[in-house]
Amino acid sequence: MDERWDPRTVKKETIASRAKPAPHLKKIESSEVDNFISDDAAAIQAGMQVEHQRFGPGKVLLVEGNASDLKATVFFQGFGQKQLLLKYAKLKIIG
């Protein structure tokens, strides 16, 4: 086995230092995260435009489940379709 490619010999900081951030990711300042206020999950409906603090703006495609475990399928430009549990996902209605 070629020792250069042995994962046990690769330094983690070397891999991390070569990694470049994805061009579609927006750097979120800590003040933005602290100030992000989500709307009531029960108000989220299919067809709405929402904003997620990590994925940015998106469109709700589907909401399903019961009141305590609502799940939304949301399409985010640059991230694709995501399924989110609304009790954990902080979504702000923007339209």
Summary of the structure (lengths in Angstrom):
residues: 95
radius of gyration: 18.4
end to end distance: 57.0
largest distance: 57.7
contacts: 209
relative contact order: 0.18
helix: 26%
strand: 29%
